[in-house]
Amino acid sequence: MSAAGPLPGTGHDEEALWQRELREQFPIVTAHPESAYLDSAATSQKPRAVLDAVQTYLTTSNANAG
């Protein structure tokens, strides 16, 4: 069981699946599964969807205001 506890109405297997699916969205967690991430509020990890959106913007739409 996680420190936060299981989600309401879920069993242990469902909780493990939910956690695994969430972790898979973060490339740094996927690349280093043995590590624990403790958020210091100074920096936050970005999920794959955000990284993909930023890359698309920077490679297709980024321009100066002038």
Rosetta blueprint (number, residue, H / E / L):
1 M L
2 S L
3 A L
4 A L
5 G L
6 P L
7 L L
8 P L
9 G L
10 T L
11 G L
12 H H
13 D H
14 E H
15 E H
16 A H
17 L H
18 W H
19 Q H
20 R H
21 E H
22 L H
23 R H
24 E L
25 Q L
26 F L
27 P H
28 I H
29 V H
30 T H
31 A H
32 H L
33 P L
34 E L
35 S L
36 A L
37 Y L
38 L L
39 D L
40 S L
41 A L
42 A L
43 T L
44 S L
45 Q L
46 K L
47 P L
48 R H
49 A H
50 V H
51 L H
52 D H
53 A H
54 V H
55 Q H
56 T H
57 Y H
58 L H
59 T H
60 T H
61 S L
62 N L
63 A L
64 N L
65 A L
66 G L
